[in-house]
Amino acid sequence: MKLLQEKLAKYDAPQRAMAAGIYPYFRMIESDQDTEVTISGKKVLMFGSNAYLGLTNHPKVKEAAIEAIKKYGTGCAGSRFLNGTLDLHVQLEKRLADFVGKEDAIVYSTGFQVNLGVVSCLTGREDYILWDELDHASIIEGHRLSFSTKLKYKHNDMESLEKQLQKCEPDKVKLIVMDGVFSMEGDIAKLPEIVALAKKYNASIMVDEAHGLGVLGDHGRGTCNHFGVTDDVDLIMGTFSKSLASIGGFIASDKDTINYLRHNSRSYIFSASNTPAATAAAREALHILKTEPERKANLWTITNYALDSFRQAGFEIGDTESPIIPLYVRDTDKTFEVTKLAFDEGIFINPVIPPACAPQDTLVRVALMATHTKEQVDYAVDKLTQCFKKLGILK
């Protein structure tokens, strides 16, 4: 056996979880993405999806994707830089920029590629990237590729952020990057305070709106709009795989910044462009965000109901203020066990363990959609309460 294979063969954590019957990953869904899905012939309630507005089954979104395939085919067979730019891409970029309140935007093939390609190329060797310790992995991978000095600050801690800003040379570029809504914990970045610090220390701000778009702000325009700080935030990033019922992502900013990224962001230049179907689906979903505001209203009705229900049942849910509800377990094995018990009761939830969180902060993540019913939430709270008590997590 070669040295590489010998090294990798020692990695057996998945096999041990499988042997214990608690392996929670790659569960094959045999139906459409909805509040109820079929897995291995069994119907389960889906509380693990990021489709916050429930648009993956919207007839207009599906029809837009089908019509795009009929007109453009299944793929673009090239980079946006060369032969892979469709009029669909350009139309969507203009609409996204207008929607989030920026001059221009670029569409990438995935949300991960946006953060990877933007964060890695904006700043130079003498500059600084400041990042929240609970930022998404794509932001972390992006700044790992950068030659800039990286300074981590404690989660949503403005005193910690200011101390890191004070370490920076005043005449060098300083980019603060954070999630708008944090993807595992569900809490919201303190953008007004971050903006104030950015102004004080002449720093720029980039906000990842993956979980804020469609959820917060006017017609779902996101966290920046929610706080009224859009003009003070330099770059707004978003994805299509959550509220926009597709796959892909975008970065929106001023024209000069977007011009630079178009010609320097490697994950944009050297990746095949987003498919016609995915692009058309996202464009239609964006239109629905603007024309069906009742979906966001329904999302918050069910979210507030669920937040109250889990709190009253005694769950530890942290500081969440969003449709992302973390149920803290604080034990990796029990996190897997409760995920399995919940599935046996007909509830699909996602386990969150390191490196997605600190070892002491393991949790199961419940995510709400606008199409969930109070009856479905009641069932989930009841069954999850039983599961947590069975394992001694709840008393």
NUDREN-870384 format. One line per 4 residues: number of its first residue (from 0); their letters; for each residue x, y, z of C-alpha. Coordinates in pm, 1 decimal. Layout:
residues N
NUM = A = X:Y:Z; ... .
This chain:
residues 395
0 = MKLL = 0.0:0.0:0.0; 131.5:345.5:-92.3; 192.6:594.9:188.4; -105.3:811.9:94.4 .
4 = QEKL = -346.9:518.6:91.8; -193.3:386.9:413.3; -255.0:720.9:579.9; -612.2:755.9:454.9 .
8 = AKYD = -704.5:398.2:543.3; -666.9:491.2:909.6; -962.0:729.4:881.5; -1248.6:512.0:1003.7 .
12 = APQR = -1485.5:747.8:1187.5; -1764.8:697.7:927.6; -1728.5:319.4:944.1; -1754.0:323.3:1323.4 .
16 = AMAA = -2071.8:534.7:1306.1; -2217.8:298.9:1045.5; -2137.5:-3.3:1262.1; -2317.4:164.3:1552.7 .
20 = GIYP = -2618.8:231.2:1330.4; -2603.7:609.8:1378.3; -2436.0:730.4:1057.5; -2647.2:1033.5:955.5 .
24 = YFRM = -2512.8:1138.1:614.6; -2601.8:1085.4:247.7; -2957.7:975.3:317.0; -3111.5:925.4:-26.5 .
28 = IESD = -3427.6:1127.9:-90.8; -3661.3:967.8:-342.6; -3909.6:1252.4:-382.5; -3921.7:1626.3:-439.2 .
32 = QDTE = -3793.4:1870.7:-177.4; -4092.5:1961.8:35.5; -4198.7:1964.2:400.1; -4245.0:1587.9:363.4 .
36 = VTIS = -4001.9:1368.8:170.2; -3959.0:998.5:99.9; -3641.2:819.3:210.5; -3605.5:443.0:160.0 .
40 = GKKV = -3978.9:424.7:98.9; -4056.0:601.1:428.7; -4225.0:939.3:453.9; -4050.7:1179.5:691.1 .
44 = LMFG = -4099.7:1543.8:781.6; -3820.0:1756.3:634.1; -3673.2:1993.5:890.8; -3328.2:1990.4:732.7 .
48 = SNAY = -3380.2:2192.7:416.2; -3256.5:2544.7:341.0; -3544.9:2612.9:100.8; -3680.2:2874.9:339.9 .
52 = LGLT = -3957.9:2999.4:111.6; -4055.9:2655.1:-15.1; -3997.6:2749.8:-379.1; -3832.9:2429.1:-502.1 .
56 = NHPK = -4175.8:2300.3:-600.3; -4324.5:2625.8:-723.0; -4474.3:2553.9:-1067.8; -4339.6:2877.4:-1217.2 .
60 = VKEA = -3985.3:2801.4:-1098.5; -3997.4:2450.6:-1243.9; -4145.1:2577.3:-1570.7; -3872.4:2841.9:-1601.9 .
64 = AIEA = -3605.0:2573.7:-1568.7; -3774.4:2350.0:-1825.3; -3814.3:2631.0:-2078.1; -3448.0:2730.9:-2035.1 .
68 = IKKY = -3336.3:2377.7:-2119.8; -3556.6:2378.8:-2429.0; -3402.0:2705.1:-2549.3; -3038.8:2682.5:-2435.5 .
72 = GTGC = -2974.0:2312.8:-2373.0; -2847.0:2153.8:-2054.0; -2515.1:2336.1:-2013.0; -2290.7:2613.9:-2140.0 .
76 = AGSR = -1975.2:2403.4:-2191.6; -1742.7:2681.2:-2088.8; -1645.2:2959.7:-1853.6; -1835.0:3286.1:-1827.4 .
80 = FLNG = -1504.6:3445.1:-1930.3; -1516.6:3275.9:-2270.3; -1813.1:3098.7:-2431.1; -2028.9:3048.0:-2122.7 .
84 = TLDL = -2214.8:3377.9:-2085.6; -2584.8:3370.5:-2173.1; -2826.4:3660.5:-2182.1; -2991.4:3480.6:-1888.3 .
88 = HVQL = -2680.3:3531.6:-1675.4; -2661.0:3902.4:-1755.2; -3032.7:3955.2:-1690.9; -3007.9:3782.2:-1354.6 .
92 = EKRL = -2702.3:3983.9:-1254.6; -2880.6:4310.7:-1324.5; -3188.4:4202.7:-1130.1; -2985.3:4081.1:-832.8 .
96 = ADFV = -2786.1:4404.5:-815.6; -3106.1:4605.9:-822.1; -3271.0:4379.7:-563.4; -2995.1:4411.1:-304.1 .
100 = GKED = -2925.5:4777.8:-379.3; -2586.7:4768.2:-551.9; -2456.8:4891.4:-889.0; -2358.4:4556.9:-1037.3 .
104 = AIVY = -2331.0:4184.4:-964.1; -2162.0:3864.4:-1083.0; -2326.1:3522.3:-1090.1; -2107.1:3225.0:-992.1 .
108 = STGF = -2179.2:2853.7:-1030.6; -2208.7:2791.7:-654.5; -2225.9:2999.5:-341.5; -1908.3:2836.3:-209.7 .
112 = QVNL = -1724.8:2955.1:-520.6; -1834.0:3312.9:-455.3; -1668.2:3333.8:-115.9; -1370.0:3130.8:-232.4 .
116 = GVVS = -1309.5:3352.9:-533.0; -1393.8:3690.6:-379.3; -1229.8:3671.4:-38.1; -911.9:3521.6:-182.0 .
120 = CLTG = -844.7:3794.0:-438.5; -964.2:4129.7:-303.9; -680.2:4207.4:-64.7; -302.4:4200.4:-101.6 .
124 = REDY = -0.8:4087.7:101.4; 10.8:4403.0:311.8; -364.0:4408.5:378.5; -592.4:4251.2:640.1 .
128 = ILWD = -893.4:4020.3:646.4; -1094.1:4020.6:969.0; -1339.1:3734.3:1013.0; -1591.3:3608.9:1265.8 .
132 = ELDH = -1489.3:3278.9:1425.9; -1823.3:3124.0:1321.2; -1805.0:3230.7:955.9; -1904.8:2973.7:695.2 .
136 = ASII = -1637.6:2730.8:573.1; -1637.1:2893.8:228.9; -1524.2:3224.4:381.0; -1253.3:3043.0:575.3 .
140 = EGHR = -1129.8:2862.1:265.2; -1132.6:3193.2:78.5; -910.2:3375.0:323.6; -679.9:3073.0:350.5 .
144 = LSFS = -594.7:3131.2:-16.0; -523.0:3499.1:44.9; -173.9:3633.2:116.8; -320.2:3896.0:349.7 .
148 = TKLK = -288.9:3889.8:727.1; -591.6:3712.8:874.0; -734.2:3825.3:1208.0; -1012.5:3624.9:1373.3 .
152 = YKHN = -1251.8:3790.4:1616.6; -1484.5:3629.7:1870.4; -1833.6:3557.0:1748.4; -2041.4:3873.1:1720.5 .
156 = DMES = -1812.7:4034.9:1978.9; -1756.1:4399.0:1891.1; -1488.9:4449.3:2155.7; -1291.3:4162.7:2003.7 .
160 = LEKQ = -1338.7:4302.1:1651.8; -1217.4:4646.3:1758.1; -907.0:4499.4:1921.5; -823.3:4325.6:1596.3 .
164 = LQKC = -885.4:4642.0:1393.9; -643.8:4826.2:1622.5; -370.4:4582.5:1519.2; -401.6:4687.4:1153.8 .
168 = EPDK = -186.0:4952.8:990.9; -411.3:5254.3:925.6; -310.9:5298.7:560.9; -367.0:4935.2:459.0 .
172 = VKLI = -686.9:4775.9:326.9; -899.0:4611.1:596.2; -1183.5:4379.9:491.1; -1431.6:4257.3:754.6 .
176 = VMDG = -1616.4:3944.3:639.0; -1906.8:3780.4:819.3; -2229.1:3586.2:773.1; -2542.7:3799.7:788.1 .
180 = VFSM = -2735.5:3511.4:944.2; -2502.5:3248.2:1086.7; -2573.7:2917.6:920.0; -2558.2:2682.2:1218.3 .
184 = EGDI = -2650.9:2905.5:1512.1; -2922.2:3113.9:1342.8; -2822.2:3440.5:1510.6; -2775.7:3765.1:1317.6 .
188 = AKLP = -2458.0:3967.7:1272.6; -2448.4:4298.6:1460.0; -2423.2:4495.6:1138.8; -2496.7:4845.3:1276.2 .
192 = EIVA = -2210.4:4808.7:1525.3; -1981.5:4654.9:1262.3; -2057.1:4945.7:1027.4; -1970.3:5193.5:1303.5 .
196 = LAKK = -1635.1:5023.1:1365.0; -1565.3:5003.5:990.7; -1616.3:5378.9:962.1; -1397.7:5444.8:1265.5 .
200 = YNAS = -1106.6:5239.5:1127.1; -1164.5:5298.2:754.0; -1242.3:4930.8:684.6; -1455.9:4767.2:416.0 .
204 = IMVD = -1735.5:4516.0:482.9; -1847.6:4200.4:302.6; -2165.2:4024.6:417.9; -2257.4:3666.6:328.7 .
208 = EAHG = -2636.8:3677.2:282.8; -2676.9:3306.1:206.4; -2925.0:3261.8:491.2; -3053.9:3620.2:501.7 .
212 = LGVL = -3175.0:3651.4:143.2; -3547.1:3579.6:126.5; -3566.6:3574.1:506.2; -3488.3:3925.3:632.8 .
216 = GDHG = -3547.8:4274.6:498.9; -3799.4:4426.6:260.5; -3931.1:4144.2:39.3; -3637.6:3933.0:158.0 .
220 = RGTC = -3357.8:4168.4:55.4; -3143.5:4040.9:341.3; -2967.2:4139.8:659.7; -2814.3:4460.4:523.5 .
224 = NHFG = -3156.0:4588.7:417.2; -3306.2:4468.2:746.6; -3071.4:4699.2:939.5; -3078.8:4979.9:682.7 .
228 = VTDD = -2703.2:4962.6:621.2; -2693.4:4854.6:254.9; -2505.1:5167.8:147.7; -2246.7:5113.6:423.2 .
232 = VDLI = -2174.1:4752.1:324.2; -1928.7:4725.1:35.4; -1998.5:4373.6:-88.4; -2313.0:4161.7:-56.8 .
236 = MGTF = -2290.3:3791.1:-130.7; -2581.0:3552.4:-175.8; -2666.1:3200.9:-287.7; -2939.4:3045.7:-499.9 .
240 = SKSL = -2952.2:2715.0:-310.6; -3159.9:2845.3:-20.8; -3450.2:3083.8:-80.5; -3394.5:3098.1:-457.6 .
244 = ASIG = -3462.9:2725.9:-509.0; -3170.2:2654.8:-739.6; -2790.2:2635.3:-726.6; -2537.2:2911.7:-775.4 .
248 = GFIA = -2439.1:3235.1:-608.1; -2359.8:3600.9:-661.8; -2157.0:3894.1:-538.6; -2295.4:4247.7:-563.9 .
252 = SDKD = -2099.7:4569.9:-519.6; -2000.9:4893.5:-692.4; -1901.8:4880.0:-1059.0; -1528.5:4914.6:-997.9 .
256 = TINY = -1520.6:4623.6:-754.4; -1726.5:4402.1:-983.0; -1506.5:4492.2:-1279.5; -1199.9:4383.9:-1080.3 .
260 = LRHN = -1360.5:4056.2:-973.3; -1474.7:3971.7:-1327.3; -1112.2:3974.3:-1437.5; -936.0:3840.0:-1126.6 .
264 = SRSY = -1164.1:3600.2:-934.6; -1024.3:3259.1:-1022.9; -1325.0:3051.0:-916.4; -1530.0:3261.8:-1159.6 .
268 = IFSA = -1284.2:3271.7:-1448.9; -1183.6:2905.3:-1440.1; -1520.8:2740.7:-1369.4; -1792.3:2642.9:-1612.8 .
272 = SNTP = -2082.6:2885.3:-1596.3; -2408.9:2817.9:-1419.1; -2647.7:2598.7:-1618.7; -2938.6:2755.7:-1808.2 .
276 = AATA = -3194.3:2571.2:-1594.3; -3038.0:2679.5:-1264.4; -3004.9:3038.9:-1381.4; -3362.5:3061.0:-1507.8 .
280 = AARE = -3497.3:2898.8:-1190.1; -3313.2:3151.5:-972.5; -3436.0:3440.1:-1187.7; -3796.8:3325.6:-1151.9 .
284 = ALHI = -3757.7:3264.9:-778.1; -3624.5:3618.4:-740.5; -3933.4:3745.9:-921.3; -4153.9:3549.4:-680.1 .
288 = LKTE = -3973.0:3704.8:-382.5; -4086.9:4042.6:-508.5; -4440.9:3944.9:-608.8; -4544.7:3698.2:-335.8 .
292 = PERK = -4453.7:3869.0:-4.9; -4695.3:3639.8:177.1; -4433.1:3364.4:157.4; -4190.4:3556.8:377.7 .
296 = ANLW = -4478.7:3645.0:610.2; -4571.7:3276.1:637.2; -4209.1:3187.9:706.0; -4195.4:3425.1:1001.9 .
300 = TITN = -4531.5:3311.2:1137.4; -4413.2:2950.3:1149.3; -4064.2:3050.6:1265.9; -4192.0:3247.0:1564.7 .
304 = YALD = -4432.2:2964.7:1648.4; -4148.4:2710.7:1640.3; -3909.6:2930.4:1840.7; -4170.9:2971.1:2114.7 .
308 = SFRQ = -4254.8:2599.8:2109.0; -3895.8:2480.5:2143.3; -3822.9:2731.0:2419.7; -4134.2:2630.1:2613.6 .
312 = AGFE = -4036.3:2264.9:2579.4; -3705.6:2342.4:2750.9; -3463.6:2312.9:2460.0; -3142.4:2513.2:2461.3 .
316 = IGDT = -3157.5:2709.8:2134.6; -2902.9:2986.6:2193.4; -2946.0:3332.5:2042.4; -3118.8:3236.3:1719.5 .
320 = ESPI = -3344.9:3498.3:1561.9; -3416.5:3317.9:1236.0; -3571.5:3006.0:1078.0; -3249.1:2824.6:1174.9 .
324 = IPLY = -3307.9:2671.1:1518.0; -3010.8:2498.2:1685.1; -3102.2:2238.2:1945.8; -2783.0:2208.4:2147.6 .
328 = VRDT = -2668.8:1859.4:2247.0; -2304.1:1930.5:2340.9; -2192.4:1571.8:2282.6; -2089.2:1431.6:1944.3 .
332 = DKTF = -2211.6:1073.5:1999.9; -2546.2:1188.6:2137.8; -2582.7:1429.7:1844.2; -2566.9:1131.5:1607.5 .
336 = EVTK = -2791.5:923.8:1832.8; -3065.0:1186.7:1856.8; -3054.2:1235.8:1478.7; -3116.6:861.9:1437.2 .
340 = LAFD = -3394.8:856.3:1697.8; -3563.3:1153.7:1530.4; -3547.4:984.4:1190.8; -3705.4:671.3:1337.7 .
344 = EGIF = -3990.2:897.6:1452.2; -4027.1:1041.1:1101.3; -3828.1:1364.5:1141.5; -3530.6:1463.2:925.7 .
348 = INPV = -3289.0:1696.0:1105.6; -2919.5:1766.1:1048.4; -2641.6:1691.8:1300.0; -2376.0:1960.4:1343.5 .
352 = IPPA = -2039.1:1845.9:1475.5; -1677.5:1968.4:1439.8; -1545.0:2126.3:1222.3; -1884.1:2292.9:1163.5 .
356 = CAPQ = -1887.2:2389.6:1533.1; -1669.7:2370.7:1842.2; -1655.5:2025.2:2011.0; -1854.0:2156.0:2307.8 .
360 = DTLV = -2122.2:2311.8:2087.3; -2256.7:2014.0:1891.0; -2621.6:2043.4:1797.9; -2898.4:1928.8:1569.5 .
364 = RVAL = -3018.6:2193.1:1329.5; -3388.2:2246.6:1265.0; -3472.9:2463.4:964.4; -3816.5:2605.9:886.9 .
368 = MATH = -3983.1:2662.8:552.5; -4273.8:2891.9:470.9; -4473.0:2583.1:376.0; -4443.0:2406.7:712.8 .
372 = TKEQ = -4763.1:2384.4:916.6; -4812.9:2433.5:1288.5; -4924.6:2070.3:1308.2; -4591.6:1959.1:1160.7 .
376 = VDYA = -4401.9:2177.5:1408.1; -4609.0:2041.5:1698.6; -4528.9:1685.0:1593.1; -4158.3:1764.2:1562.7 .
380 = VDKL = -4138.2:1937.2:1901.5; -4322.6:1649.4:2070.9; -4110.1:1373.9:1916.1; -3781.2:1560.0:1957.9 .
384 = TQCF = -3865.8:1622.8:2323.1; -3907.5:1247.5:2368.0; -3580.1:1177.2:2186.1; -3383.9:1431.2:2389.2 .
388 = KKLG = -3527.2:1299.9:2717.1; -3447.6:940.1:2621.3; -3080.5:1035.7:2590.6; -3080.7:1251.1:2902.9 .
392 = ILK = -3022.7:1574.2:2710.8; -3352.4:1716.1:2840.4; -3465.8:1639.2:3191.9 .
